[in-house]
Amino acid sequence: MNILARKLSGLIGVRTSHATRCIGIRTAFLIFLCFPPVGSASGEFGLVNVGKNDAFGIINTGTTPILNPRLIAESGLDLIDFNRWLSGIYLSLPKENRSQELLLLKIWRLLGSSIYDFCSPGRAGVDPRDPLVLLGGYGYGCCSNTNPALARVASYLGFDTRLVSTPRHQFVEIKFKNGWQIVDSNRGVRWFVKSPGETLQPLVSDSIKRSKNRKITFRTALVCAERQIKGHGCPHEFWIEALDGELRQISKDDLHNEAKDHLLFTQDGTRHFRKRLKRTEFVTDNHHILYPGEKIVFIPEPVLPAIIPSEHLIALQGHGPPLRGVAYQEIRIQKGRRGVVTDKVGNIRRIKIRSMFPIVEVLLTNVISKGRDYRVYEPDTSGVLLGRMKGAKWKIGRPDLERLEVDRELAMTVTGQIQSLIAVVKMQVNPLIFDFTNEINSTDNAERAILQYADDSGDCRRQIDLFVESSRRSRKLGTRDCDDASKRVSVPRDYEGLGLRKIVRSLDLCAIGNSGISRRDIDDCVVTLRIPREPQGSALLVKLRMHEESVFFRRNFVMGQRRGWSEISASVFGDLYWLSFDPEEGSRWVDIQVRRSKIPTLSEYVDRYEDLTYTWMLIESRFNQDDLSRVRGVRGWTAVGIADYWIGKGANTKEEFGRLHLKESQRRSLFLESVYRETGLEALRPAWLAQEQ
């Protein structure tokens, strides 16, 4: 830890030239800044040419916080949040081949080809499964990382998704139009079958229920192959698709060996599914704030002796990671900062640190000597996450220390008297996001890269310095003074089941329960929701999981008065309906009304359910005086008894049977299951939604 204290003095302090002497870098550098007019709403103002041995970064030299400052490779994707990442992938698809399924398959290929198969990323107790963390922070992971990451993206896009674990492997099953399929990003394979006289079709999972057309599944495929090996006929061909799109036929002899990681055997025990990953189980953004005077430094490929010696990093992570880029961020912890809670006299009581990349360790101190060098002491315990846990009058506690399920966020408590602390956060960065050559991928990348600066502060005034080694360029952006940047950060919320009560204004012919909002089949269920904007006036992106085709309306306001409802369009991905609302100054919420797009007739109600269709068939047969003595009954009732019961009630037509059944039945159908909401400056309709309409 003393090494950390000595080396950080120049790198994290103001004198970046000292970092060159600390690390031993002698690489020449160039820096190019292309300045558009002041006030560019995008926040883009500079191109930076850097080498993989350079220390480079961003400094907030102004007086206002900056939202989401970052450097993006010209040929790379923006990993700041799901929507911009997915939009970049979607727009890379040919216009004629853009769809929900093709977007997901592109993500399958991206995760499989970009994440090196190496176990395991993160500190002990941390199991990263978020795609943005794996791609931007680590660049490597096991099957238990990459496939859950794919499952989370699929769930976000509206696909039914479930994870399957065996003693050998963990993989994901995704429900496409033709059934559940195994889409494995870690092994990089999809399975196909070709039956006589048919084209190549996806091979559905062995967990699918027997369908009417008797689809070939994994289980039946193995039985078929075993029959041929024993000399019997098996007319089907089995193929796999690799990440690069190449199709390869698998012989019957090799089928079992190729498929064993995707099958469960008797000795594996019961299969456990997570039928649908809940939205609240993962974070969909890397949003962060750089406050005045703070700095982010990137070192894509540390030169030993590095800032922290490799054996220290290995001790923290349990292994030597194949991708060893690091970043450091100086954070000034004091009253007024997002995530800092103080008492009445200003002493710090709680701290929440959120970084843009996975945290390796945090150094805390409140002592700065002349020359702005940090004076740091030995840690109390070897291998602890925090470098310094206490001072003369203060002490740090870690409420999440026991489970350590942290990647980019740490929560701490403080006791004693301390009103200001400085934290230096060490983060792990995947150098591939900067397009640099590395030991894993030495052909597709280069020794130098062009990076583009971007932030999400819009037209707010701010001052930014970009630096490479000791060279530095500065620029002022924005035209107006803004509120605290923390009020502009995207705020996601999820309302599910009974939690929908928080946003429901009224229900007409509907009821709310543990599973969500339900309705009777022939009722015109009308749900009125009030979705809050946080912060006030910000953009709003709403995702509703519906169980029936629906139409949406927005309440009109004229001069502050309610003026009826107007229909609004929605983007549909599977059973998810996405609504987007532009920023509106002074607006605290949006009122939305959800209706069924079509109300079935009584006859259609009978046709909708298999048990009702069967009962009506019995009634018709009874009218026709058919022999029902050999027809099966239901729940102790004979076929004749069922028919006579409803005929006695007056069920002379299908419509009348439907009306009578509705009168007696308590059957209700789920209509609206959950609502997910994003607000903030960038909560606008993303490209992958805008082009799906």
C-alpha positions in Angstrom: 0.0 0.0 0.0 3.0 2.3 0.5 3.8 1.8 -3.1 0.3 2.9 -4.0 0.7 6.0 -1.9 4.1 7.0 -3.5 3.1 6.3 -7.1 -0.3 8.1 -7.0 1.2 11.4 -6.0 1.7 12.7 -9.5 -0.8 10.6 -11.4 -3.8 11.5 -9.4 -2.6 15.0 -8.4 -2.3 18.0 -10.6 1.3 17.3 -11.9 0.7 14.6 -14.5 4.3 14.8 -15.7 5.4 13.1 -12.5 3.4 10.0 -13.6 5.9 9.5 -16.4 8.7 9.2 -14.0 6.7 6.9 -11.6 5.8 4.4 -14.3 8.9 4.6 -16.5 7.0 5.5 -19.7 9.1 7.1 -22.5 6.5 6.9 -25.3 6.0 10.0 -27.5 2.4 11.1 -27.9 0.2 13.3 -30.1 -3.1 14.9 -29.1 -5.6 16.4 -31.5 -8.7 18.4 -30.4 -11.4 19.3 -32.9 -13.6 22.0 -31.4 -17.2 22.5 -32.6 -19.0 25.7 -31.7 -19.3 26.4 -27.9 -22.6 25.0 -26.5 -22.7 21.8 -28.5 -25.6 19.8 -26.8 -23.8 16.5 -27.4 -20.9 17.4 -25.2 -18.5 16.1 -27.9 -15.5 18.4 -28.4 -12.3 16.5 -28.9 -10.5 13.7 -30.6 -7.5 12.3 -28.7 -4.7 10.3 -30.3 -3.2 8.0 -27.6 -0.8 5.1 -27.3 -1.4 2.0 -25.2 1.5 2.9 -22.9 0.3 6.5 -22.3 -1.5 7.8 -19.2 -4.4 9.9 -20.4 -7.7 11.1 -19.0 -10.2 13.8 -18.1 -10.1 16.6 -15.5 -13.0 18.8 -14.5 -11.4 22.2 -14.2 -14.6 24.1 -14.0 -17.0 24.9 -11.1 -19.9 22.6 -12.0 -20.3 18.8 -12.1 -20.1 17.0 -15.4 -22.5 14.1 -16.1 -21.0 10.9 -17.7 -17.7 12.2 -19.1 -16.0 9.5 -21.1 -13.7 8.6 -24.0 -15.0 6.4 -26.8 -13.0 4.6 -29.5 -14.0 5.8 -32.9 -14.7 2.3 -34.1 -16.2 1.2 -30.7 -19.6 1.2 -29.0 -20.8 3.6 -26.3 -21.0 1.6 -23.1 -22.5 4.3 -20.9 -25.9 2.6 -20.8 -28.0 -0.2 -22.4 -30.0 2.0 -24.7 -27.0 3.7 -26.4 -25.1 0.4 -26.5 -28.0 -1.4 -28.0 -28.7 1.4 -30.5 -25.1 1.2 -31.7 -25.4 -2.5 -32.3 -28.8 -2.1 -34.0 -27.6 0.6 -36.4 -24.6 -1.6 -37.4 -27.1 -4.2 -38.8 -28.0 -3.8 -42.5 -31.3 -1.8 -42.8 -33.0 -4.7 -44.5 -32.0 -7.1 -41.6 -33.1 -5.2 -38.5 -35.4 -7.0 -36.1 -35.7 -8.0 -32.5 -34.3 -11.4 -33.1 -31.4 -10.3 -35.3 -30.4 -7.7 -32.7 -30.3 -10.4 -30.0 -28.2 -12.7 -32.2 -25.8 -9.8 -33.0 -25.4 -9.4 -29.2 -24.8 -13.1 -28.9 -22.0 -12.9 -31.4 -20.5 -9.7 -29.8 -20.4 -11.1 -26.3 -19.0 -14.5 -27.4 -16.3 -12.9 -29.5 -15.4 -10.0 -27.2 -15.2 -11.7 -23.8 -12.2 -14.0 -23.4 -13.0 -17.4 -21.7 -11.0 -17.0 -18.5 -12.3 -17.6 -14.9 -13.2 -15.7 -12.9 -13.5 -11.9 -13.1 -14.0 -9.8 -10.0 -12.9 -10.0 -6.4 -13.8 -13.0 -4.2 -17.5 -13.0 -3.7 -18.2 -10.9 -6.8 -19.8 -12.6 -9.8 -20.1 -10.0 -12.6 -23.0 -10.8 -14.9 -23.8 -7.3 -16.4 -22.7 -7.1 -20.1 -21.5 -3.5 -19.7 -19.3 -4.5 -16.8 -17.9 -7.5 -18.6 -17.2 -5.7 -21.8 -15.9 -2.4 -20.4 -14.3 -3.5 -17.2 -13.0 -7.1 -17.5 -13.0 -8.4 -21.1 -13.0 -12.0 -19.7 -15.3 -14.3 -17.9 -16.7 -17.8 -17.5 -19.8 -19.4 -18.8 -21.5 -18.3 -15.5 -20.7 -14.7 -16.5 -21.2 -14.4 -20.3 -24.4 -16.4 -20.6 -26.2 -14.7 -17.8 -25.1 -11.4 -19.4 -26.8 -12.5 -22.6 -29.8 -13.6 -20.6 -30.1 -10.1 -19.1 -30.0 -8.4 -22.5 -32.6 -10.8 -23.8 -34.9 -10.1 -20.8 -34.4 -6.4 -21.3 -35.5 -6.7 -24.9 -38.6 -8.6 -23.9 -37.7 -12.3 -24.6 -38.7 -15.0 -22.1 -35.3 -16.1 -20.8 -34.1 -18.8 -18.3 -30.7 -20.0 -17.1 -29.8 -23.7 -16.8 -27.0 -25.0 -14.7 -25.4 -28.4 -14.9 -22.2 -29.7 -13.1 -20.3 -29.0 -16.4 -21.8 -25.7 -17.7 -24.2 -22.9 -17.4 -26.2 -21.8 -20.5 -29.2 -19.7 -21.4 -32.4 -20.7 -23.1 -34.4 -18.0 -25.0 -37.9 -18.3 -26.3 -38.1 -17.4 -30.0 -41.1 -17.7 -32.2 -40.6 -21.4 -32.9 -39.8 -22.4 -29.3 -37.1 -22.4 -26.6 -33.6 -22.4 -28.1 -30.1 -22.7 -26.5 -28.1 -19.7 -27.5 -24.6 -20.1 -25.9 -22.3 -17.1 -26.0 -19.6 -18.8 -24.0 -19.3 -21.9 -26.3 -20.3 -19.7 -29.2 -22.8 -22.1 -30.7 -26.5 -22.4 -31.8 -28.0 -25.7 -32.8 -30.0 -26.6 -36.0 -31.7 -29.6 -37.4 -32.6 -30.5 -41.0 -35.3 -33.1 -41.6 -35.9 -34.8 -44.9 -37.5 -32.4 -47.5 -37.2 -29.4 -45.1 -34.8 -26.5 -44.7 -32.4 -26.0 -41.8 -34.4 -25.1 -38.6 -33.3 -24.2 -35.1 -33.1 -27.2 -32.8 -35.4 -26.4 -29.9 -34.4 -27.1 -26.3 -35.1 -30.5 -24.7 -37.2 -28.7 -22.1 -40.0 -27.8 -24.5 -43.3 -29.5 -24.0 -44.3 -31.9 -26.7 -45.9 -29.8 -29.5 -48.5 -30.7 -32.0 -46.0 -30.9 -34.9 -43.6 -33.0 -32.9 -40.5 -30.8 -33.2 -37.2 -32.4 -33.0 -35.6 -31.5 -29.6 -32.2 -32.1 -28.1 -33.5 -35.2 -26.3 -35.1 -36.7 -29.4 -32.1 -35.8 -31.5 -29.8 -37.9 -29.2 -32.2 -40.8 -29.3 -32.3 -40.6 -33.1 -28.5 -40.5 -33.3 -28.2 -43.5 -31.0 -30.6 -45.5 -33.2 -28.5 -44.9 -36.3 -25.3 -45.9 -34.4 -27.0 -49.2 -33.6 -27.9 -49.7 -37.3 -31.4 -48.2 -37.3 -32.5 -45.2 -39.4 -32.2 -41.6 -38.4 -33.1 -39.3 -41.3 -32.2 -36.0 -39.6 -29.1 -33.9 -39.9 -27.7 -31.9 -37.0 -25.7 -28.7 -37.5 -24.2 -25.9 -35.3 -23.6 -22.3 -36.1 -20.5 -20.6 -34.8 -20.1 -16.9 -33.8 -18.7 -16.0 -37.2 -21.9 -17.5 -38.9 -20.2 -20.6 -40.2 -22.5 -23.7 -40.2 -20.9 -27.1 -39.5 -22.7 -30.5 -39.7 -22.2 -32.8 -36.7 -22.0 -36.5 -37.4 -24.2 -38.9 -35.5 -21.1 -40.4 -33.8 -20.0 -36.9 -32.5 -23.4 -35.6 -31.5 -23.4 -36.7 -27.9 -20.0 -35.4 -27.2 -20.8 -32.0 -28.9 -24.1 -31.6 -27.0 -23.2 -33.0 -23.6 -22.7 -29.5 -22.1 -26.3 -28.6 -23.1 -28.0 -31.7 -21.7 -29.0 -32.8 -18.2 -28.5 -36.3 -17.1 -30.2 -38.3 -14.3 -27.3 -37.8 -12.0 -27.5 -34.0 -12.5 -30.6 -33.8 -10.4 -33.6 -31.5 -11.0 -33.3 -28.7 -13.5 -33.9 -25.3 -11.9 -35.2 -22.5 -14.2 -35.6 -18.8 -13.7 -38.5 -18.4 -16.0 -38.0 -14.7 -16.5 -35.2 -12.6 -15.2 -36.6 -9.6 -13.3 -35.7 -6.2 -14.5 -34.6 -5.2 -10.9 -31.9 -7.8 -10.8 -29.3 -5.8 -12.8 -28.1 -2.3 -13.6 -28.5 -1.0 -17.1 -26.1 2.0 -17.1 -22.6 3.2 -16.1 -23.7 6.7 -15.3 -21.4 8.7 -13.0 -20.6 12.3 -12.1 -17.2 14.0 -12.2 -17.2 16.9 -9.7 -15.1 20.1 -9.9 -11.4 19.4 -9.3 -11.8 15.6 -9.8 -9.9 13.6 -12.4 -10.0 10.2 -14.2 -6.8 8.7 -15.4 -6.5 5.7 -17.8 -3.5 3.4 -18.1 -4.5 0.8 -20.8 -1.3 -1.3 -20.3 0.6 -0.7 -17.0 4.3 -1.1 -17.2 5.8 -2.9 -14.2 6.5 -1.8 -11.6 3.0 -0.6 -11.9 1.0 1.7 -9.6 0.1 -1.4 -7.6 2.4 -4.4 -8.1 0.9 -7.4 -9.9 1.1 -9.6 -6.9 -1.1 -7.2 -4.9 -3.7 -7.3 -7.7 -3.5 -11.1 -7.9 -4.0 -11.3 -4.1 -7.1 -9.2 -4.4 -8.6 -11.2 -7.3 -7.1 -14.6 -6.8 -5.4 -14.8 -10.2 -3.6 -12.7 -12.8 -6.2 -11.3 -15.2 -5.4 -11.6 -18.9 -6.5 -7.9 -19.6 -4.8 -5.6 -17.1 -5.9 -2.1 -18.0 -6.5 0.2 -15.0 -8.0 3.6 -14.3 -7.9 5.9 -11.3 -10.4 8.4 -10.1 -9.9 11.0 -7.5 -13.1 11.6 -5.5 -13.6 14.4 -3.0 -16.0 13.3 -0.3 -17.7 16.1 1.4 -21.1 17.7 2.0 -23.1 18.3 -1.2 -21.7 15.4 -3.1 -24.1 12.7 -4.4 -24.0 9.7 -2.2 -22.6 11.5 0.9 -24.7 11.9 4.0 -23.6 14.3 6.8 -24.9 15.1 10.2 -26.1 18.5 11.4 -22.6 19.9 12.0 -21.2 18.5 8.7 -19.4 15.4 9.8 -19.6 12.6 7.2 -21.8 9.7 8.2 -22.5 7.6 5.1 -20.6 7.3 1.8 -21.7 5.6 -1.4 -19.1 5.5 -4.2 -20.1 4.6 -7.7 -17.5 4.3 -10.4 -17.7 3.8 -14.2 -15.7 0.6 -14.1 -15.3 -2.3 -11.6 -13.6 -1.3 -8.4 -10.3 -3.1 -7.5 -9.6 -1.1 -4.3 -10.2 2.3 -2.7 -7.6 4.5 -0.9 -9.0 7.0 1.7 -7.1 9.8 3.4 -7.7 13.2 4.9 -4.1 14.3 5.0 -2.4 16.1 2.2 1.2 17.4 2.5 3.0 20.1 0.6 3.1 19.6 -3.1 -0.3 18.0 -3.0 1.2 14.5 -2.4 -0.9 12.0 -0.5 0.3 10.7 2.9 -1.0 7.3 3.3 -0.5 4.7 6.1 -0.2 1.0 6.2 -3.6 -0.8 6.2 -4.8 -2.5 9.4 -5.2 -5.8 7.7 -3.4 -7.2 4.6 -5.6 -7.6 1.5 -8.5 -5.4 2.7 -10.4 -3.5 0.1 -9.9 -0.1 1.6 -6.4 1.3 2.1 -7.1 3.2 5.2 -10.0 2.4 7.6 -9.4 5.1 10.3 -7.8 8.3 11.3 -7.1 10.0 14.6 -10.8 11.0 15.0 -12.7 9.0 12.4 -13.2 5.4 11.4 -14.7 3.7 8.3 -17.2 0.8 8.5 -18.3 -1.4 5.6 -22.0 -2.5 5.8 -21.5 -4.6 2.6 -18.2 -6.0 3.6 -19.5 -9.5 4.5 -21.0 -10.4 1.1 -18.8 -8.2 -1.1 -21.3 -8.3 -3.9 -20.0 -5.1 -5.4 -18.7 -4.2 -8.8 -19.0 -0.5 -9.4 -20.5 0.6 -6.1 -19.3 0.6 -2.5 -21.3 1.6 0.6 -19.5 2.8 3.8 -20.4 4.3 7.2 -18.2 6.8 9.0 -18.0 7.4 12.8 -16.2 10.2 14.5 -15.4 13.8 13.4 -14.4 14.2 9.8 -15.9 16.6 7.3 -13.8 15.9 4.2 -12.1 12.9 2.8 -10.3 12.1 -0.4 -10.7 8.8 -2.1 -8.6 7.4 -4.9 -10.6 4.6 -6.6 -8.6 2.0 -8.6 -10.7 0.4 -11.4 -10.1 -2.4 -13.8 -10.5 -1.5 -17.4 -10.6 -3.7 -20.5 -8.0 -2.1 -22.9 -9.9 -3.5 -25.9 -12.5 -0.8 -25.5 -9.8 1.6 -26.6 -8.9 -0.6 -29.6 -5.4 -1.4 -28.3 -3.3 -4.5 -29.1 -3.0 -7.0 -26.2 -1.8 -10.4 -25.5 -5.1 -12.0 -26.3 -6.0 -10.2 -29.5 -2.8 -9.0 -31.2 -4.0 -8.8 -34.8 -7.2 -6.8 -34.9 -6.0 -3.8 -32.8 -3.2 -1.3 -32.8 -0.6 0.4 -30.6 -2.4 3.7 -31.0 -6.1 4.7 -31.0 -8.2 7.7 -31.7 -10.7 8.4 -28.9 -13.7 10.8 -28.9 -14.7 12.8 -25.8 -18.4 12.8 -24.9 -20.6 13.7 -21.9 -24.3 14.1 -21.1 -24.2 17.7 -19.7 -26.0 19.1 -22.7 -25.8 22.9 -22.9 -24.8 23.3 -19.2 -21.7 25.3 -18.7 -18.6 23.3 -17.8 -14.8 23.3 -18.3 -13.0 20.1 -19.3 -9.3 19.3 -19.7 -8.2 16.3 -21.8 -4.6 15.2 -21.2 -2.1 12.7 -22.6 0.9 12.4 -20.4 2.0 16.0 -19.7 0.2 17.6 -22.6 -3.1 19.1 -21.9 -5.9 20.9 -23.8 -8.8 22.8 -22.2 -12.2 23.8 -23.5 -15.3 25.5 -22.1 -18.6 24.2 -23.2 -22.3 25.1 -22.6 -24.3 28.3 -22.6 -26.4 28.2 -19.4 -26.0 27.6 -15.7 -27.7 24.3 -14.6 -28.8 22.7 -11.4 -26.7 20.0 -9.6 -25.7 17.3 -12.1 -27.0 14.7 -9.7 -30.5 15.8 -10.6 -29.8 15.0 -14.2 -28.7 11.4 -13.7 -31.1 8.7 -15.1 -33.4 7.3 -12.4 -34.7 3.8 -13.2 -37.8 2.5 -11.4 -39.6 -0.8 -11.6 -43.2 -1.4 -10.6 -44.4 -5.0 -10.5 -47.4 -6.8 -9.1 -48.8 -5.0 -6.1 -46.0 -2.4 -6.5 -48.1 -1.0 -9.4 -50.3 0.6 -6.8 -47.7 3.4 -6.5 -48.4 4.7 -10.0 -52.1 3.5 -10.6 -54.5 6.4 -10.6 -57.6 4.5 -11.4 -58.9 1.1 -12.6 -62.0 0.5 -14.6 -63.3 -3.1 -14.8 -59.8 -4.3 -13.6 -58.3 -5.5 -10.4 -54.8 -5.4 -9.0 -53.2 -8.5 -7.3 -49.8 -10.1 -6.6 -49.2 -10.8 -10.3 -50.3 -7.4 -11.6 -53.5 -6.0 -13.1 -56.0 -8.5 -14.3 -59.4 -8.3 -16.1 -62.3 -10.4 -17.1 -62.3 -11.5 -20.8 -65.1 -9.4 -22.2 -64.5 -6.3 -20.0 -62.9 -3.2 -21.4 -60.2 -2.9 -18.8 -58.9 0.7 -18.6 -55.8 1.4 -16.5 -54.8 5.0 -15.7 -51.1 5.5 -14.6 -49.3 8.5 -13.4 -45.6 8.1 -14.2 -43.3 10.6 -12.3 -40.5 12.4 -14.0 -37.3 12.4 -11.9 -35.9 15.0 -12.1 -38.8 17.3 -12.9 -39.2 18.1 -16.6 -36.8 15.3 -17.8 -37.3 12.9 -20.6 -39.2 9.7 -19.9 -38.9 6.2 -21.3 -41.5 3.7 -20.2 -41.6 -0.1 -20.7 -44.8 -2.0 -20.0 -45.1 -5.8 -20.0 -48.5 -6.5 -21.4 -50.3 -9.8 -21.8 -52.6 -8.6 -24.5 -52.5 -6.2 -27.5 -53.1 -2.7 -26.1 -53.5 0.9 -27.1 -52.1 3.9 -25.2 -53.3 7.4 -24.5 -51.8 10.5 -22.9 -53.7 13.1 -21.0 -53.6 16.6 -22.6 -53.0 19.7 -20.6 -53.7 23.2 -22.0 -52.7 26.1 -19.7 -52.6 23.7 -16.8 -56.1 22.4 -17.4 -56.9 18.8 -18.4 -58.2 18.6 -22.0 -59.0 14.9 -22.7 -56.8 12.1 -24.0 -54.9 11.6 -27.3 -53.6 8.3 -28.6 -49.8 7.8 -28.6 -47.7 5.3 -30.5 -45.7 2.5 -28.9 -42.8 0.4 -30.1 -43.4 -3.3 -29.6 -40.7 -5.8 -28.8 -42.3 -9.2 -27.9 -44.7 -8.6 -25.0 -43.0 -5.3 -24.1 -44.5 -1.9 -25.2 -42.2 1.1 -25.1 -43.4 4.7 -24.8 -41.2 7.7 -25.1 -41.9 11.3 -23.9 -39.7 14.3 -24.6 -38.5 16.6 -21.9 -41.1 19.1 -20.8 -40.1 22.0 -18.5 -42.0 22.1 -15.3 -43.7 18.7 -15.8 -43.7 16.5 -12.7 -45.4 13.4 -14.3 -47.1 12.0 -17.3 -50.6 10.5 -17.1 -51.0 7.4 -19.3 -54.2 5.4 -20.1 -53.9 1.8 -21.2 -56.8 0.0 -22.9 -57.3 -3.3 -24.6 -57.1 -2.9 -28.4 -59.9 -5.4 -29.0 -62.6 -6.7 -26.7 -63.6 -10.3 -27.7 -67.2 -11.3 -28.3 -68.8 -14.0 -26.1 -68.2 -16.5 -28.9 -64.5 -15.5 -29.2 -64.3 -15.9 -25.4 -65.3 -19.5 -25.7 -62.9 -20.2 -28.5 -60.0 -18.6 -26.5 -59.8 -21.4 -23.9 -59.4 -25.1 -24.6 -61.6 -26.2 -21.7 -64.5 -24.0 -22.9 -64.1 -25.2 -26.5 -64.3 -28.8 -25.3 -67.4 -28.1 -23.2 -69.2 -26.4 -26.1 -68.3 -29.5 -28.3 -70.0 -31.7 -25.7 -73.1 -29.4 -25.7 -73.3 -29.5 -29.5 -72.9 -33.2 -29.5 -75.7 -33.5 -27.0 -78.0 -31.4 -29.2 -77.1 -33.7 -32.1 -77.9 -36.7 -30.0 -74.4 -38.1 -30.5 -73.3 -41.0 -28.2 -71.1 -39.5 -25.4 -70.8 -42.6 -23.3 -67.2 -43.2 -24.4 -66.1 -39.5 -24.3 -64.0 -38.6 -21.3 -65.4 -36.4 -18.5 -63.7 -33.8 -16.3 -63.2 -33.7 -12.6 -65.6 -36.5 -11.8 -68.3 -35.3 -14.2 -69.3 -37.4 -17.1 -69.4 -35.9 -20.6 -73.2 -36.2 -20.6 -73.4 -34.6 -17.1 -71.4 -31.6 -18.2 -73.5 -31.1 -21.3 -76.8 -31.5 -19.5 -75.7 -29.1 -16.8 -75.1 -26.2 -19.2 -78.1 -27.0 -21.4 -80.3 -26.9 -18.3 -78.9 -23.4 -17.6 -80.0 -22.3 -21.0 -76.8 -22.6 -23.1 -78.6 -23.0 -26.4 -75.9 -21.0 -28.4 -72.2 -20.5 -28.1 -72.7 -16.9 -27.2 -75.2 -17.8 -24.4 -72.8 -20.5 -23.1 -70.1 -17.8 -22.9 -72.4 -15.4 -21.1 -73.5 -18.1 -18.6 -69.9 -19.3 -18.0 -68.7 -15.7 -17.3 -71.5 -15.2 -14.8 -70.4 -18.3 -12.8 -66.7 -18.3 -13.4 -64.1 -16.3 -11.3 -61.6 -16.7 -14.2 -59.5 -13.6 -14.7 -56.6 -13.0 -17.1 -53.4 -11.0 -16.5 -53.5 -7.8 -18.4 -50.6 -5.6 -17.2 -47.7 -7.3 -15.3 -45.1 -4.6 -14.8 -44.0 -1.1 -15.7 -40.3 -0.1 -16.0 -39.4 3.6 -16.2 -36.2 5.5 -17.0 -36.0 9.3 -16.7 -33.2 11.8 -17.2 -31.5 13.7 -19.9 -30.8 10.7 -22.1 -34.1 8.8 -21.4 -35.2 9.3 -25.0 -36.4 6.7 -27.6 -33.3 4.9 -28.6 -32.5 4.0 -32.2 -33.3 0.3 -31.8 -36.8 1.2 -30.7 -37.4 4.2 -33.0 -36.9 2.1 -36.1 -39.1 -0.8 -35.0 -42.3 1.0 -35.4 
